[in-house]
């Protein structure tokens, strides 16, 4: 039985908030050149406006995870959307690059806690539907990926890039009203937080992603490596097993195979998305000669696959278990990127478009499977009850995306599609090995399926 389960409007409102968060990161990709020309910023400088969102989101994720537990998931989402509305208005009002970068960073802060808050809300109201709700969550991400770039381009053409930010502010305000109207409060949980250790987490995550972003923008290897090294050192110190007040994330979290597998899988899935959505458009534009509109149509196949296949993954998981379904998704994340690399390496001209779109559709199916099942595995872990632990999990997720961006920027100039897409395959293969090694220690709720559980979830809808 659900715990005080509200109606379908609440379910849609929570998933819609996920889509809003994804839209925030993708809306400005289409008009980015127009924005740069208006603000007098070079293309390399405009990358800062894109990366500022990711850097802020990664750095703040640990604190955001704790905060959404501490004040309640629904209240946290309301505050996030209020901040998002203000940040969109600030972006629309920017008179220079610095103002836009600052506004984008605030948008990243607003989005940093949306995933754990959505997870908490869905699990609280519909605990017996965790596989189905996590699949719907993955589909909501896919919707944001699919709609963001074309919608951003159309709205920007109609009302200008400043109008784009203002229109999105109105959309966020509408989402805010839906949350207030339809979603009951999720009870807050009083969780203490160690300020010093949490500050180390935030600083370490920030330095890590700044270092990777700097490398991705062609920065000198020395400073990039120093930033990454300093970030890893701070993260390691904050998460060290023995602390005067006990482990920062709670006892046993970093020894829990479910937590480790879910975090690694989430990072691998986001790295696959980052690598694909940056490298494939570069290939289609430079080597195939497609227009921006055609490139958007081809790469939308990834998002279409995510939207369509996530419910299928949930049904498969009810039969064979989330762990087995996750493993299948990881296998696909190894095989499909290598197929994409092979195709890009041997095919030229417009004839590559249809087979590439088909492979990207399969890749979207794999990403949806990995993302949704990683969330299911996380909910069965020791860290699921700790807001800080879920925040660190999402730091890993977002860092995977930043790593994917940086990987493409560093290796694409080598001119080898195999090298670019091997990054996705290696990340997925490493996670698959980790999952296989940990399988015997995963909880039964992760490894088991069964018709009984499927019937329970079906009856709930």
C-alpha positions as CSV (number, residue, x, y, z in Angstrom):
1,X,0.0,0.0,0.0
2,X,1.2,3.5,-0.7
3,X,1.7,5.9,2.2
4,X,-0.8,8.8,1.8
5,X,-0.4,8.5,-2.0
6,X,-1.7,11.6,-3.7
7,X,-3.3,11.6,-7.2
8,X,-1.8,11.3,-10.7
9,X,-1.4,15.1,-10.9
10,X,1.2,14.9,-8.1
11,X,3.1,12.2,-9.9
12,X,3.1,14.2,-13.1
13,X,4.2,17.3,-11.3
14,X,7.2,15.6,-9.7
15,X,8.3,14.1,-13.0
16,X,7.7,17.4,-14.8
17,X,10.1,19.0,-12.3
18,X,12.7,16.6,-13.4
19,X,12.1,17.6,-17.0
20,X,12.4,21.3,-16.0
21,X,15.8,20.6,-14.5
22,X,17.0,18.9,-17.6
23,X,15.7,21.7,-19.8
24,X,17.6,24.2,-17.8
25,X,20.9,22.7,-18.9
26,X,20.0,22.3,-22.6
27,X,17.8,25.3,-23.6
28,X,20.7,27.7,-24.4
29,X,22.6,25.2,-26.6
30,X,20.8,26.3,-29.8
31,X,21.1,30.1,-29.4
32,X,24.6,30.0,-27.9
33,X,26.2,31.7,-30.9
34,X,23.5,34.5,-30.9
35,X,24.1,35.1,-27.2
36,X,27.9,35.3,-27.7
37,X,27.5,37.8,-30.6
38,X,25.2,40.0,-28.5
39,X,27.4,40.0,-25.4
40,X,30.6,40.3,-27.4
41,X,32.0,37.0,-26.2
42,X,34.1,34.6,-28.2
43,X,32.9,31.0,-28.6
44,X,35.6,29.7,-26.2
45,X,34.3,32.2,-23.6
46,X,30.7,31.1,-24.1
47,X,31.7,27.6,-23.0
48,X,32.0,29.2,-19.5
49,X,28.3,29.9,-19.5
50,X,27.6,26.3,-20.2
51,X,30.2,24.8,-17.9
52,X,29.3,27.1,-15.0
53,X,26.0,25.3,-14.7
54,X,27.7,21.9,-14.4
55,X,30.4,23.1,-12.0
56,X,27.9,24.6,-9.6
57,X,25.6,21.6,-9.8
58,X,28.4,19.2,-9.0
59,X,29.9,21.3,-6.2
60,X,26.6,21.9,-4.4
61,X,25.1,18.4,-4.9
62,X,26.2,17.0,-1.5
63,X,24.7,19.9,0.5
64,X,21.6,19.9,-1.7
65,X,21.1,16.2,-1.0
66,X,21.3,16.8,2.8
67,X,19.1,19.9,2.6
68,X,16.2,18.2,0.7
69,X,16.1,15.6,3.5
70,X,16.5,18.2,6.2
71,X,13.6,20.5,5.1
72,X,11.5,18.0,3.2
73,X,11.6,17.1,-0.5
74,X,8.5,19.0,-1.5
75,X,9.5,22.2,0.3
76,X,13.0,21.9,-1.2
77,X,11.7,21.5,-4.8
78,X,9.5,24.6,-4.2
79,X,12.6,26.6,-3.1
80,X,14.6,25.2,-6.1
81,X,12.0,26.4,-8.6
82,X,11.8,29.8,-6.9
83,X,15.6,30.1,-7.3
84,X,15.3,28.9,-10.9
85,X,12.8,31.6,-11.8
86,X,15.0,34.3,-10.3
87,X,18.1,32.9,-12.0
88,X,16.4,32.8,-15.4
89,X,15.3,36.5,-15.0
90,X,18.9,37.3,-14.1
91,X,20.2,35.6,-17.2
92,X,17.8,37.5,-19.4
93,X,19.0,40.7,-17.8
94,X,22.7,40.0,-18.2
95,X,24.7,42.8,-19.7
96,X,27.9,40.9,-20.1
97,X,29.5,37.5,-20.0
98,X,30.2,37.7,-16.2
99,X,26.5,38.3,-15.4
100,X,25.4,35.4,-17.6
101,X,28.0,33.0,-16.1
102,X,26.9,34.0,-12.6
103,X,23.2,33.4,-13.5
104,X,24.0,30.0,-15.1
105,X,25.9,29.0,-11.9
106,X,22.8,29.9,-9.8
107,X,20.7,27.8,-12.2
108,X,23.1,24.9,-11.5
109,X,22.6,25.4,-7.8
110,X,18.9,25.3,-8.2
111,X,19.0,22.0,-10.2
112,X,21.6,20.3,-7.9
113,X,19.1,18.9,-5.5
114,X,16.2,18.0,-7.9
115,X,17.2,14.4,-8.4
116,X,17.4,13.4,-4.7
117,X,14.2,15.4,-3.9
118,X,12.3,13.7,-6.7
119,X,13.6,10.3,-5.6
120,X,12.5,11.0,-2.0
121,X,9.1,12.2,-3.1
122,X,8.4,9.2,-5.4
123,X,9.6,6.7,-2.9
124,X,7.6,8.3,0.0
125,X,4.3,8.4,-1.9
126,X,4.6,5.3,-4.1
127,X,7.1,2.9,-2.4
128,X,5.7,-0.2,-4.1
129,X,6.3,1.4,-7.5
130,X,10.0,2.1,-7.2
131,X,11.0,0.4,-10.5
132,X,8.2,2.0,-12.5
133,X,8.7,5.4,-11.0
134,X,12.4,5.4,-11.6
135,X,11.8,4.4,-15.2
136,X,9.4,7.3,-15.5
137,X,12.0,9.5,-14.0
138,X,14.5,8.4,-16.6
139,X,11.9,9.1,-19.3
140,X,11.4,12.6,-17.9
141,X,15.1,13.2,-18.3
142,X,14.9,12.0,-21.9
143,X,12.0,14.4,-22.6
144,X,14.1,17.3,-21.3
145,X,17.0,16.2,-23.6
146,X,14.8,15.9,-26.6
147,X,12.8,19.1,-26.2
148,X,15.5,21.4,-24.9
149,X,17.6,22.2,-27.9
150,X,14.8,22.5,-30.5
151,X,12.5,24.4,-28.2
152,X,15.4,26.7,-27.2
153,X,16.0,27.4,-30.9
154,X,12.4,28.0,-31.8
155,X,11.6,30.3,-28.9
156,X,14.9,32.2,-29.3
157,X,14.1,32.8,-33.0
158,X,10.7,34.0,-32.1
159,X,11.4,36.3,-29.1
160,X,15.2,36.5,-28.8
161,X,17.6,34.8,-26.4
162,X,16.6,37.1,-23.5
163,X,13.0,36.2,-24.2
164,X,13.9,32.6,-24.1
165,X,15.1,32.9,-20.5
166,X,12.0,34.8,-19.6
167,X,9.7,32.3,-21.2
168,X,11.4,29.5,-19.3
169,X,11.0,31.5,-16.1
170,X,7.3,31.5,-16.7
171,X,7.3,27.7,-17.4
172,X,9.2,27.2,-14.1
173,X,6.6,29.4,-12.3
174,X,3.9,27.2,-13.7
175,X,5.7,24.1,-12.4
176,X,6.0,25.8,-9.1
177,X,2.3,26.3,-8.9
178,X,1.7,22.7,-9.8
179,X,3.9,21.6,-6.9
180,X,2.1,23.8,-4.5
181,X,-1.3,22.7,-5.7
182,X,-0.9,19.0,-6.1
183,X,2.1,17.6,-4.2
184,X,1.7,17.2,-0.4
185,X,4.6,17.8,1.9
186,X,7.2,15.1,2.4
187,X,8.1,15.0,6.0
188,X,11.5,16.4,6.9
189,X,14.1,14.2,8.6
190,X,16.4,15.8,11.2
191,X,19.8,14.7,10.0
192,X,22.9,16.3,11.6
193,X,25.7,17.4,9.3
194,X,29.4,17.9,10.0
195,X,30.1,21.3,8.6
196,X,33.8,20.9,8.1
197,X,33.6,17.5,6.3
198,X,30.7,18.8,4.1
199,X,32.7,21.9,3.2
200,X,35.6,19.6,2.2
201,X,33.2,17.6,0.0
202,X,31.9,20.7,-1.7
203,X,35.4,22.1,-2.3
204,X,36.7,18.8,-3.5
205,X,33.9,18.3,-5.9
206,X,34.2,21.8,-7.2
207,X,38.0,21.6,-7.7
208,X,37.6,18.3,-9.5
209,X,35.0,19.4,-12.0
210,X,36.8,22.8,-12.5
211,X,40.0,20.9,-13.3
212,X,38.3,18.7,-15.8
213,X,36.4,21.6,-17.4
214,X,39.7,23.6,-17.6
215,X,41.3,20.6,-19.4
216,X,38.3,20.4,-21.7
217,X,38.8,24.0,-22.8
218,X,42.4,23.5,-23.7
219,X,43.9,24.7,-20.5
220,X,47.5,23.9,-19.6
221,X,47.9,20.3,-18.5
222,X,49.8,21.3,-15.3
223,X,47.1,23.4,-13.7
224,X,44.4,21.1,-14.8
225,X,46.1,18.1,-13.2
226,X,46.8,20.1,-10.1
227,X,43.1,21.1,-9.7
228,X,41.9,17.5,-10.3
229,X,44.5,16.2,-7.9
230,X,43.5,18.7,-5.2
231,X,39.9,17.9,-5.7
232,X,40.5,14.1,-5.4
233,X,42.6,14.7,-2.3
234,X,39.9,16.7,-0.6
235,X,37.2,14.2,-1.4
236,X,39.4,11.4,-0.2
237,X,40.1,13.2,3.1
238,X,36.4,14.1,3.6
239,X,35.4,10.5,3.0
240,X,38.2,8.8,4.9
241,X,37.0,5.7,6.9
242,X,38.1,7.0,10.3
243,X,37.0,10.4,11.4
244,X,36.8,11.7,15.0
245,X,33.0,11.8,14.8
246,X,32.5,8.7,12.7
247,X,32.1,8.4,8.9
248,X,30.7,11.5,7.2
249,X,28.1,9.7,5.2
250,X,27.1,7.3,7.9
251,X,28.2,3.8,8.9
252,X,28.8,1.4,6.1
253,X,27.7,3.6,3.2
254,X,31.0,3.4,1.3
255,X,31.3,-0.3,2.0
256,X,27.8,-1.0,0.7
257,X,28.0,-2.6,-2.7
258,X,24.6,-1.3,-3.7
259,X,25.6,2.3,-3.1
260,X,28.9,1.9,-4.9
261,X,27.4,0.1,-7.9
262,X,24.5,2.6,-8.2
263,X,26.9,5.6,-8.1
264,X,29.3,4.1,-10.6
265,X,26.5,3.2,-12.9
266,X,24.9,6.6,-12.7
267,X,28.3,8.2,-13.5
268,X,28.8,5.9,-16.5
269,X,25.4,6.6,-17.9
270,X,25.9,10.4,-17.7
271,X,29.4,10.1,-19.1
272,X,27.9,8.2,-22.1
273,X,25.4,11.0,-22.6
274,X,28.0,13.7,-22.4
275,X,30.4,12.0,-24.8
276,X,27.7,11.2,-27.3
277,X,25.9,14.5,-27.3
278,X,29.1,16.4,-27.8
279,X,31.1,14.2,-30.2
280,X,28.3,13.1,-32.5
281,X,27.2,16.6,-33.5
282,X,30.8,17.5,-34.1
283,X,31.2,14.5,-36.4
284,X,27.9,15.2,-38.2
285,X,28.8,18.8,-38.8
286,X,32.5,18.6,-39.7
287,X,32.7,15.2,-41.5
288,X,29.2,14.7,-42.9
289,X,28.3,18.4,-43.5
290,X,24.8,18.4,-41.9
291,X,23.0,21.6,-40.9
292,X,22.3,22.4,-37.3
293,X,18.6,21.4,-37.7
294,X,19.5,18.0,-39.2
295,X,22.1,17.4,-36.5
296,X,19.5,18.1,-33.8
297,X,17.1,15.6,-35.5
298,X,19.7,12.8,-35.6
299,X,20.9,13.3,-32.0
300,X,17.4,13.5,-30.7
301,X,17.3,9.7,-31.3
302,X,19.2,9.3,-28.0
303,X,16.4,11.1,-26.1
304,X,13.7,9.2,-28.0
305,X,15.3,5.9,-26.9
306,X,15.5,7.1,-23.3
307,X,11.8,8.1,-23.3
308,X,10.5,4.9,-25.0
309,X,12.6,2.3,-23.4
310,X,12.7,3.3,-19.7
311,X,9.2,1.7,-19.1
312,X,10.4,-1.4,-20.9
313,X,13.4,-1.6,-18.6
314,X,11.1,-1.4,-15.6
315,X,9.0,-4.3,-16.8
316,X,12.1,-6.3,-17.5
317,X,13.4,-5.5,-14.0
318,X,10.2,-6.8,-12.4
319,X,10.8,-10.1,-14.1
320,X,14.6,-10.6,-13.6
321,X,15.6,-8.0,-11.0
322,X,17.1,-4.5,-11.2
323,X,20.7,-5.9,-10.9
324,X,20.4,-8.1,-14.0
325,X,18.6,-5.4,-15.9
326,X,21.4,-2.9,-15.0
327,X,24.0,-5.4,-16.1
328,X,22.2,-5.7,-19.5
329,X,22.2,-1.9,-19.9
330,X,25.9,-1.7,-19.1
331,X,26.7,-4.4,-21.7
332,X,24.8,-2.3,-24.2
333,X,26.8,0.7,-23.2
334,X,29.9,-1.2,-24.0
335,X,28.8,-2.6,-27.4
336,X,26.8,0.2,-28.9
337,X,29.4,3.0,-28.5
338,X,32.0,0.7,-30.2
339,X,29.5,0.2,-33.0
340,X,29.1,4.0,-33.3
341,X,32.9,4.4,-33.4
342,X,33.2,1.7,-36.1
343,X,30.5,3.4,-38.2
344,X,32.0,6.8,-37.9
345,X,35.4,5.4,-38.8
346,X,34.4,3.6,-42.0
347,X,31.3,5.5,-43.4
348,X,31.2,8.9,-45.0
349,X,28.5,11.1,-46.5
350,X,24.7,11.3,-45.9
351,X,24.4,7.5,-46.1
352,X,25.7,7.3,-42.5
353,X,22.7,9.2,-41.1
354,X,20.1,6.5,-40.8
355,X,22.3,3.7,-39.4
356,X,23.8,6.2,-37.0
357,X,20.4,7.3,-35.8
358,X,19.5,3.7,-35.2
359,X,22.6,3.2,-33.1
360,X,21.9,6.4,-31.2
361,X,18.3,5.1,-30.5
362,X,19.8,1.9,-29.0
363,X,22.3,4.0,-27.0
364,X,19.4,6.0,-25.6
365,X,17.7,2.7,-24.6
366,X,20.9,1.6,-22.8
367,X,21.3,5.0,-21.0
368,X,17.7,4.9,-19.8
369,X,18.2,1.4,-18.5
370,X,21.3,2.2,-16.6
371,X,20.0,5.5,-15.2
372,X,16.7,4.1,-14.0
373,X,18.2,0.9,-12.6
374,X,21.0,2.8,-10.9
375,X,18.3,4.8,-9.1
376,X,16.5,1.6,-8.1
377,X,19.7,0.1,-6.7
378,X,20.4,3.3,-4.8
379,X,17.0,3.1,-3.1
380,X,17.9,-0.3,-1.9
381,X,21.3,0.8,-0.4
382,X,22.3,1.9,3.1
383,X,22.8,5.4,1.8
384,X,19.2,5.8,0.6
385,X,18.2,7.2,4.0
386,X,21.0,9.7,4.2
387,X,20.5,13.0,2.3
388,X,24.3,13.7,2.3
389,X,24.9,10.2,0.9
390,X,22.4,10.7,-1.9
391,X,24.0,14.1,-2.5
392,X,27.4,12.5,-2.9
393,X,25.8,9.9,-5.3
394,X,24.5,12.8,-7.4
395,X,27.9,14.4,-7.3
396,X,29.2,11.3,-8.9
397,X,26.4,11.3,-11.5
398,X,27.1,14.9,-12.5
399,X,30.8,14.4,-12.4
400,X,30.3,11.6,-15.0
401,X,28.7,14.2,-17.3
402,X,31.5,16.7,-16.8
403,X,34.1,13.9,-17.4
404,X,32.3,13.0,-20.7
405,X,32.5,16.6,-21.9
406,X,36.2,16.9,-20.9
407,X,37.0,13.6,-22.6
408,X,35.6,14.7,-25.9
409,X,37.4,18.0,-25.8
410,X,40.7,16.4,-25.0
411,X,40.7,13.5,-27.4
412,X,38.4,14.6,-30.3
413,X,41.3,16.5,-32.0
414,X,43.1,13.2,-32.4
415,X,40.7,12.4,-35.2
416,X,39.9,8.9,-33.9
417,X,36.2,8.1,-33.4
418,X,37.2,4.8,-31.7
419,X,39.2,6.7,-29.1
420,X,36.3,9.1,-28.4
421,X,33.6,6.4,-28.0
422,X,36.0,4.0,-26.2
423,X,35.7,6.3,-23.2
424,X,32.0,5.3,-22.9
425,X,32.8,1.6,-23.4
426,X,35.6,1.6,-20.8
427,X,33.5,3.4,-18.2
428,X,30.6,1.0,-18.7
429,X,32.9,-2.1,-18.7
430,X,34.5,-1.0,-15.4
431,X,31.1,-0.6,-13.8
432,X,30.0,-3.9,-15.2
433,X,33.0,-5.6,-13.5
434,X,32.2,-3.8,-10.2
435,X,28.6,-4.9,-10.5
436,X,29.5,-8.5,-11.2
437,X,31.9,-8.6,-8.2
438,X,29.3,-7.1,-5.9
439,X,26.3,-9.1,-7.2
440,X,26.4,-11.7,-4.4
441,X,26.3,-8.9,-1.8
442,X,23.4,-6.9,-3.3
443,X,20.1,-6.9,-1.4
444,X,17.4,-9.3,-2.6
445,X,15.2,-6.3,-3.5
446,X,17.8,-5.5,-6.2
447,X,18.6,-9.0,-7.5
448,X,15.1,-10.5,-7.5
449,X,12.2,-9.9,-9.9
450,X,9.0,-12.0,-10.0
451,X,5.5,-11.8,-11.2
452,X,4.2,-11.0,-7.7
453,X,6.1,-7.8,-7.5
454,X,5.0,-6.9,-11.1
455,X,1.4,-7.4,-10.2
456,X,1.8,-5.2,-7.1
457,X,3.2,-2.4,-9.2
458,X,0.6,-2.8,-11.9
459,X,-2.2,-2.7,-9.4
460,X,-0.9,0.5,-7.9
461,X,-1.5,2.4,-11.1
